[in-house]
Amino acid sequence: MLGDISDEETNELIGFFSETFTGNIQAREFLESKLFPVNYYIGVACYILYDQSYQYNMLKDIVRKISPEELARKSKTLCSPLNLLAFYSIAMLYLSGRAEVINDNYFKKKSGDPNIIIEPEEKQKETKFVLDFWRRLSPNYLNDGTLTVTNKKVQFLSPEYVNNLKDQMIPIGQDKEIIKKLKQTIAHLTIYNFLYQAECRAGIFDHGPYYFEDNPDPLIFKEFQYLYTGNKMFGIDLTGLMPQKVSQTSPVPNVIFGYTLKDMNKLEFNDWGTLFADPVEFSSNITSIGIWTKELIHPKNIRYPNKMGVVKSLPLSILDELSDFAKKATKELYIDYTKWSTIKKLMLGTSNYANSCVAIASGYAGIENEYNWTWPMDYAEDKPFETDLLDKEKIKGYIKHLERWDGGHPLAKRLMRRKKIQKTDPFYYYLQKEEKPDELIVEQ
């Protein structure tokens, strides 16, 4: 039964995930514009996922229709709606919300509230369920069966799948014009995607390295999803999730770039599907490129391994079309966002982090229409909620609470503790038995 794991197993998972998370976060560059309150909306979303059992309740419904193992296997394809970034986020965001609440509860208890229970038994059961769900994903998705990217590789495509792409790759030699167009297109799409996604990484995913038969040059992929075409995506109306106003349309709903590389010193990937390469600027190392788009079939209709969606090769001329789309759409988005209130921008980001993973997973289960996804914009516009899964007043409380620290949370201080302390008291807290661990940071 899902969630039927011991305290020891749960703490082992929490400790392991804390270690991988701190490693990933320390290797990340922190850049935040003045346009979106990124840390703020992440904090609000994490509270929602954990404190109101939003993620737990939805995952319970999803597993009645599809197991996490099958969900993972159905994602072993190019441009899958769910990928390693989504799988990792299922645990990361939930545990972040849990840690926010535990940290808050310690502060309340330290301030003299004797009735505070740091982590109620029911919440511990929910945590076991979510972690058990998460630990069944990546081992059935990654080819090496690992729980996280311990070997710095994100490989989930089969050798047969990769070799089928071989004849569609275009050798480029020293054609600097193609390389220039490729770099410009990827740059324009990256700017557009981050802006469209309220400055989060959703929609961009790097993976590899893979190898063709008889070719020593590694192949890596960079995917861009959710490009605006004006049509329904996967046959689903997503306007409630994506209220941005864009009239410029993309020629394709997604694009996958593949390139083989020579003479690379390093090609490493993290759990968020981010590439770390040496040399960083590797355009002169590219030996061939491929450009594809993926058929959008409803996730519930995917069948592993034979019905995963058709991948179609695209001509080089698509680079100009995509660059033109991205540049014009980016300008439109900037103009649109200047008309938005601060709370609307906050709730767009909150929607991305609180809704996206569970919304897509519910699509695999074929139950996405059983939920209301417009509550973030309803909140921003002060409309009544059409969902009984969330309490509007509690969301208001999270926003007011985090406002004290300009949208951050003092939980982040736990990242700065010595490694020795983090071994016994990990960032995401072991299950709480009402005994306070040594050197907890609970200042608020």
C-alpha positions as CSV (number, residue, x, y, z in Angstrom):
1,M,0.0,0.0,0.0
2,L,1.4,3.4,-1.0
3,G,2.7,5.3,2.0
4,D,3.1,2.2,4.1
5,I,6.8,2.9,5.0
6,S,8.4,3.0,8.4
7,D,9.7,6.1,10.3
8,E,13.2,4.9,9.6
9,E,12.7,4.6,5.8
10,T,11.0,8.0,5.9
11,N,13.8,9.7,7.7
12,E,16.3,8.0,5.4
13,L,14.5,9.5,2.4
14,I,14.3,12.9,4.1
15,G,18.0,12.9,4.9
16,F,18.9,11.8,1.4
17,F,16.7,14.3,-0.3
18,S,18.0,17.1,1.9
19,E,21.6,16.3,0.9
20,T,20.8,16.3,-2.8
21,F,18.8,19.5,-2.5
22,T,21.5,21.4,-0.7
23,G,24.0,20.3,-3.3
24,N,21.8,21.4,-6.1
25,I,20.9,24.8,-4.5
26,Q,24.6,25.6,-3.7
27,A,25.5,25.0,-7.4
28,R,22.7,27.3,-8.5
29,E,23.1,31.0,-9.4
30,F,20.4,33.2,-7.8
31,L,19.1,35.8,-10.2
32,E,15.8,37.5,-9.6
33,S,14.4,40.4,-11.5
34,K,12.1,43.1,-10.2
35,L,9.3,41.8,-12.4
36,F,8.2,38.7,-10.4
37,P,8.6,38.0,-6.7
38,V,10.0,34.6,-7.3
39,N,11.0,33.6,-3.7
40,Y,7.7,35.0,-2.5
41,Y,5.5,32.9,-4.8
42,I,7.6,29.8,-4.2
43,G,7.0,30.2,-0.4
44,V,3.3,30.7,-0.8
45,A,3.0,27.6,-3.1
46,C,4.9,25.4,-0.8
47,Y,2.7,26.3,2.1
48,I,-0.4,25.5,0.0
49,L,1.0,22.1,-1.1
50,Y,1.8,21.0,2.4
51,D,-0.3,22.9,4.9
52,Q,-3.6,22.4,3.1
53,S,-2.7,18.9,2.0
54,Y,-3.3,20.1,-1.6
55,Q,-0.7,17.8,-3.1
56,Y,-1.4,14.8,-0.9
57,N,-5.2,14.9,-1.7
58,M,-4.6,15.1,-5.4
59,L,-2.0,12.4,-5.5
60,K,-4.4,10.1,-3.6
61,D,-6.9,10.6,-6.4
62,I,-4.3,10.1,-9.1
63,V,-3.0,6.8,-7.8
64,R,-6.5,5.4,-8.0
65,K,-6.2,5.6,-11.8
66,I,-2.4,5.3,-12.5
67,S,0.5,4.1,-10.4
68,P,3.6,6.3,-10.0
69,E,5.6,3.5,-11.7
70,E,3.4,3.6,-14.8
71,L,3.4,7.4,-14.8
72,A,7.2,7.4,-14.9
73,R,7.4,4.8,-17.7
74,K,5.0,6.9,-19.8
75,S,7.4,9.8,-19.5
76,K,10.4,8.0,-21.1
77,T,10.2,10.0,-24.3
78,L,11.3,13.3,-25.8
79,C,9.3,16.3,-24.7
80,S,7.3,14.4,-22.1
81,P,4.8,16.6,-20.2
82,L,6.3,15.1,-17.0
83,N,10.1,14.8,-16.7
84,L,12.8,14.6,-14.0
85,L,12.3,18.3,-13.1
86,A,8.7,17.6,-12.3
87,F,9.4,14.4,-10.4
88,Y,12.0,16.1,-8.3
89,S,9.7,19.0,-7.7
90,I,7.0,16.7,-6.3
91,A,9.2,16.0,-3.3
92,M,11.1,19.2,-3.1
93,L,8.1,21.6,-3.0
94,Y,6.1,19.5,-0.6
95,L,9.1,19.1,1.8
96,S,9.8,22.8,1.5
97,G,6.2,23.5,2.7
98,R,6.6,21.0,5.4
99,A,9.8,22.6,6.6
100,E,8.3,26.1,6.5
101,V,5.4,24.9,8.8
102,I,7.7,23.0,11.2
103,N,10.0,26.0,11.5
104,D,7.0,28.2,12.2
105,N,5.7,25.8,14.8
106,Y,9.1,25.7,16.6
107,F,9.1,29.5,16.8
108,K,5.5,29.5,18.2
109,K,6.5,26.9,20.8
110,K,9.6,28.8,21.7
111,S,7.5,31.9,22.0
112,G,5.4,30.2,24.7
113,D,2.5,28.5,23.0
114,P,2.2,25.2,24.9
115,N,-0.5,23.8,22.5
116,I,1.6,23.6,19.4
117,I,2.2,20.2,18.0
118,I,5.3,20.5,15.8
119,E,4.2,17.7,13.4
120,P,0.9,16.0,14.0
121,E,0.7,12.3,13.3
122,E,-1.7,12.8,10.4
123,K,0.7,15.1,8.7
124,Q,3.5,12.4,9.1
125,K,1.3,9.9,7.4
126,E,0.8,12.4,4.5
127,T,4.5,12.9,4.2
128,K,5.1,9.1,4.1
129,F,2.6,8.9,1.2
130,V,4.1,11.7,-0.8
131,L,7.7,10.4,-0.3
132,D,6.7,6.9,-1.2
133,F,5.0,8.2,-4.4
134,W,8.1,10.2,-5.2
135,R,10.6,7.3,-4.7
136,R,8.7,5.2,-7.3
137,L,9.2,7.7,-10.1
138,S,12.8,8.3,-11.1
139,P,13.9,4.7,-10.7
140,N,11.3,3.8,-13.3
141,Y,12.2,6.8,-15.5
142,L,16.0,7.0,-15.5
143,N,17.8,4.2,-17.3
144,D,20.2,3.5,-14.4
145,G,17.3,3.1,-12.0
146,T,18.6,5.8,-9.6
147,L,16.5,7.9,-7.3
148,T,18.3,11.1,-8.1
149,V,21.0,12.1,-10.6
150,T,23.9,10.7,-8.6
151,N,26.0,10.1,-11.7
152,K,25.4,13.5,-13.2
153,K,23.6,12.0,-16.2
154,V,19.9,12.3,-17.2
155,Q,19.4,9.4,-19.5
156,F,15.9,7.9,-20.0
157,L,15.7,7.3,-23.8
158,S,16.5,3.8,-25.0
159,P,19.5,3.2,-27.4
160,E,17.0,2.1,-30.1
161,Y,15.1,5.4,-29.7
162,V,18.2,7.4,-30.0
163,N,19.5,5.5,-33.0
164,N,16.3,6.1,-34.8
165,L,17.1,9.8,-34.7
166,K,20.5,9.3,-36.3
167,D,19.6,9.8,-39.9
168,Q,17.7,13.0,-39.0
169,M,20.8,14.7,-37.6
170,I,22.5,17.3,-39.9
171,P,26.4,17.4,-40.0
172,I,27.4,21.1,-39.8
173,G,31.2,21.1,-40.0
174,Q,32.3,24.7,-39.7
175,D,29.0,26.3,-40.9
176,K,29.1,29.3,-38.6
177,E,25.9,30.7,-39.9
178,I,23.8,27.7,-38.7
179,I,25.5,27.8,-35.3
180,K,24.8,31.5,-35.0
181,K,21.1,31.0,-35.8
182,L,20.9,28.1,-33.4
183,K,22.4,30.1,-30.5
184,Q,20.1,33.1,-31.2
185,T,17.0,30.9,-31.4
186,I,17.8,29.1,-28.1
187,A,18.5,32.5,-26.5
188,H,15.3,34.0,-27.6
189,L,13.2,31.0,-26.6
190,T,14.9,30.9,-23.2
191,I,14.0,34.5,-22.5
192,Y,10.5,34.0,-23.7
193,N,10.0,30.8,-21.7
194,F,11.3,32.3,-18.4
195,L,9.0,35.3,-18.9
196,Y,6.0,33.2,-19.8
197,Q,6.6,31.0,-16.8
198,A,6.9,33.9,-14.4
199,E,10.7,33.3,-14.3
200,C,10.7,29.7,-13.4
201,R,12.4,26.9,-15.3
202,A,9.3,24.9,-16.2
203,G,9.2,24.3,-19.9
204,I,12.9,24.0,-20.4
205,F,14.7,20.6,-19.9
206,D,18.2,19.4,-20.8
207,H,19.1,15.7,-20.8
208,G,21.8,13.3,-21.9
209,P,24.5,12.4,-22.8
210,Y,23.5,9.7,-25.3
211,Y,25.6,8.0,-27.9
212,F,24.8,6.8,-31.4
213,E,26.2,3.5,-32.5
214,D,29.7,3.9,-33.9
215,N,29.8,7.6,-33.0
216,P,32.0,8.8,-30.0
217,D,30.5,12.2,-29.9
218,P,27.9,12.5,-27.1
219,L,24.4,13.7,-28.0
220,I,22.5,16.1,-25.7
221,F,19.0,17.5,-25.9
222,K,17.4,20.8,-25.0
223,E,13.6,20.9,-25.0
224,F,11.2,23.8,-25.0
225,Q,7.6,23.0,-24.2
226,Y,4.3,25.0,-23.9
227,L,5.1,27.3,-26.8
228,Y,1.9,29.3,-27.5
229,T,0.1,28.3,-30.7
230,G,-3.4,29.6,-30.0
231,N,-4.7,26.0,-29.8
232,K,-5.5,23.7,-26.9
233,M,-2.6,21.8,-25.5
234,F,-3.0,18.1,-25.3
235,G,-6.6,18.7,-26.1
236,I,-7.0,20.5,-22.8
237,D,-8.1,24.1,-22.2
238,L,-5.3,25.6,-20.1
239,T,-6.4,29.2,-20.2
240,G,-7.2,29.0,-16.5
241,L,-3.6,28.0,-15.8
242,M,-2.0,30.4,-18.3
243,P,-3.8,33.7,-18.3
244,Q,-1.0,35.6,-20.1
245,K,-2.0,37.6,-23.2
246,V,-0.1,36.7,-26.3
247,S,-1.3,37.0,-29.9
248,Q,1.9,36.0,-31.6
249,T,1.8,32.3,-32.3
250,S,4.6,29.7,-32.5
251,P,4.8,27.4,-35.6
252,V,5.1,24.4,-33.3
253,P,3.8,23.7,-29.7
254,N,7.3,22.5,-28.7
255,V,10.8,22.1,-30.0
256,I,13.6,19.7,-29.3
257,F,17.2,20.6,-30.2
258,G,19.7,17.8,-30.3
259,Y,23.4,18.3,-30.9
260,T,26.5,16.1,-30.9
261,L,29.6,17.5,-29.4
262,K,33.3,16.8,-29.7
263,D,36.2,17.5,-27.3
264,M,34.1,18.3,-24.3
265,N,35.8,18.2,-20.8
266,K,32.5,18.0,-18.9
267,L,28.8,17.3,-19.6
268,E,26.9,17.1,-16.3
269,F,23.2,17.4,-15.4
270,N,21.4,18.0,-12.2
271,D,18.0,16.9,-10.9
272,W,16.4,20.0,-12.4
273,G,17.5,19.1,-15.9
274,T,20.1,21.8,-16.1
275,L,23.3,21.3,-18.1
276,F,26.8,22.1,-16.7
277,A,29.3,22.0,-19.5
278,D,33.0,22.6,-19.9
279,P,33.6,24.6,-22.1
280,V,30.5,26.6,-21.2
281,E,30.4,28.1,-24.6
282,F,30.5,25.0,-26.8
283,S,29.2,26.2,-30.1
284,S,32.5,25.4,-31.8
285,N,32.3,21.8,-30.5
286,I,29.0,21.0,-32.2
287,T,29.4,18.4,-35.0
288,S,25.7,17.9,-35.9
289,I,22.3,19.1,-35.0
290,G,18.7,17.8,-35.1
291,I,15.5,19.8,-34.6
292,W,12.2,18.0,-33.8
293,T,8.7,18.7,-32.6
294,K,6.5,16.2,-30.6
295,E,2.9,15.4,-31.3
296,L,0.6,16.5,-28.4
297,I,-1.5,13.6,-27.4
298,H,-3.5,13.6,-24.3
299,P,-1.4,12.0,-21.5
300,K,-4.1,9.5,-20.6
301,N,-3.7,8.1,-24.1
302,I,0.0,7.5,-23.9
303,R,1.0,3.8,-23.9
304,Y,4.5,2.7,-23.0
305,P,6.5,1.9,-25.0
306,N,4.7,1.9,-28.4
307,K,2.4,4.9,-28.3
308,M,4.4,7.8,-26.9
309,G,3.6,10.5,-29.5
310,V,5.1,11.0,-32.9
311,V,8.4,13.0,-33.1
312,K,8.7,14.9,-36.4
313,S,11.9,16.3,-37.8
314,L,11.9,20.0,-38.6
315,P,13.9,21.9,-41.3
316,L,16.6,24.5,-40.4
317,S,14.2,27.2,-41.6
318,I,12.3,26.7,-38.4
319,L,15.0,28.6,-36.6
320,D,14.0,31.9,-38.1
321,E,10.4,31.2,-37.5
322,L,11.0,30.4,-33.8
323,S,13.2,33.4,-33.3
324,D,10.7,35.7,-34.8
325,F,7.9,34.2,-32.6
326,A,10.0,34.4,-29.4
327,K,11.1,38.0,-29.9
328,K,7.6,39.3,-30.7
329,A,5.9,37.2,-28.0
330,T,8.4,38.3,-25.4
331,K,7.6,42.0,-26.2
332,E,3.9,41.3,-25.9
333,L,4.4,39.6,-22.5
334,Y,6.4,42.5,-21.1
335,I,3.6,44.9,-22.2
336,D,0.9,42.6,-20.7
337,Y,2.7,42.2,-17.4
338,T,3.1,46.0,-16.9
339,K,-0.7,46.1,-16.6
340,W,-0.7,43.4,-13.9
341,S,-1.1,44.1,-10.2
342,T,1.6,42.7,-7.8
343,I,-0.8,40.2,-6.4
344,K,-1.7,38.9,-9.9
345,K,2.0,38.4,-10.6
346,L,2.4,36.6,-7.3
347,M,-0.4,34.3,-8.0
348,L,0.8,33.4,-11.5
349,G,4.0,32.1,-10.0
350,T,2.1,30.4,-7.2
351,S,0.0,28.7,-9.8
352,N,3.1,27.4,-11.6
353,Y,4.5,25.9,-8.4
354,A,1.3,24.7,-6.7
355,N,-0.7,23.5,-9.8
356,S,1.6,22.5,-12.6
357,C,2.9,19.1,-11.5
358,V,-0.4,17.8,-10.0
359,A,-2.4,19.2,-13.0
360,I,-0.2,17.3,-15.5
361,A,-0.2,14.2,-13.4
362,S,-4.0,14.3,-13.2
363,G,-4.1,14.5,-17.0
364,Y,-2.2,11.1,-17.1
365,A,-4.9,9.8,-14.8
366,G,-7.6,11.3,-17.0
367,I,-9.2,13.2,-14.1
368,E,-8.0,16.8,-14.8
369,N,-11.5,18.0,-15.4
370,E,-12.5,17.0,-11.8
371,Y,-10.6,20.0,-10.4
372,N,-10.7,23.7,-10.6
373,W,-7.4,25.2,-11.7
374,T,-8.3,28.9,-11.8
375,W,-8.2,29.5,-8.1
376,P,-4.9,31.5,-8.3
377,M,-6.4,34.1,-10.7
378,D,-9.7,34.0,-8.7
379,Y,-7.7,34.9,-5.7
380,A,-5.9,37.7,-7.5
381,E,-9.2,39.1,-8.7
382,D,-10.9,38.5,-5.3
383,K,-13.5,36.1,-6.7
384,P,-15.0,33.2,-4.8
385,F,-13.1,29.9,-5.0
386,E,-14.7,27.1,-7.0
387,T,-12.7,24.4,-5.2
388,D,-13.2,22.8,-1.8
389,L,-9.5,21.7,-1.6
390,L,-8.3,25.1,-0.5
391,D,-9.0,27.8,2.1
392,K,-8.8,31.3,0.6
393,E,-8.2,32.9,4.1
394,K,-5.3,30.6,4.7
395,I,-3.6,31.7,1.5
396,K,-4.1,35.3,2.6
397,G,-2.4,34.3,5.8
398,Y,0.6,32.8,4.0
399,I,1.0,36.0,1.9
400,K,0.9,38.2,4.9
401,H,3.2,36.0,7.0
402,L,5.9,35.9,4.3
403,E,5.6,39.6,3.7
404,R,7.5,40.1,7.0
405,W,10.7,39.0,5.2
406,D,9.9,40.5,1.8
407,G,8.6,37.2,0.6
408,G,11.4,35.0,1.9
409,H,11.4,32.6,4.8
410,P,13.9,32.3,7.7
411,L,14.0,28.5,6.9
412,A,16.7,29.4,4.3
413,K,19.1,30.0,7.2
414,R,19.3,26.2,7.7
415,L,21.2,26.0,4.5
416,M,24.1,27.9,6.0
417,R,24.7,25.4,8.9
418,R,27.8,23.2,9.1
419,K,27.7,19.9,7.3
420,K,28.2,18.0,10.6
421,I,25.0,19.5,11.9
422,Q,23.1,18.8,8.7
423,K,23.9,15.1,9.0
424,T,22.0,14.9,12.3
425,D,19.4,17.5,11.6
426,P,18.9,17.7,7.8
427,F,17.5,20.8,6.0
428,Y,14.1,19.2,5.6
429,Y,13.8,18.0,9.2
430,Y,13.4,14.3,10.2
431,L,10.0,13.3,11.5
432,Q,9.3,15.3,14.6
433,K,8.6,13.5,17.8
434,E,8.3,16.6,19.9
435,E,11.9,16.5,21.0
436,K,13.7,19.5,19.7
437,P,16.9,18.7,17.7
438,D,20.0,20.4,18.6
439,E,20.9,23.8,17.0
440,L,17.6,24.3,15.2
441,I,17.3,27.7,13.6
442,V,13.8,29.0,14.5
443,E,14.5,32.7,14.7
444,Q,11.7,34.8,13.1
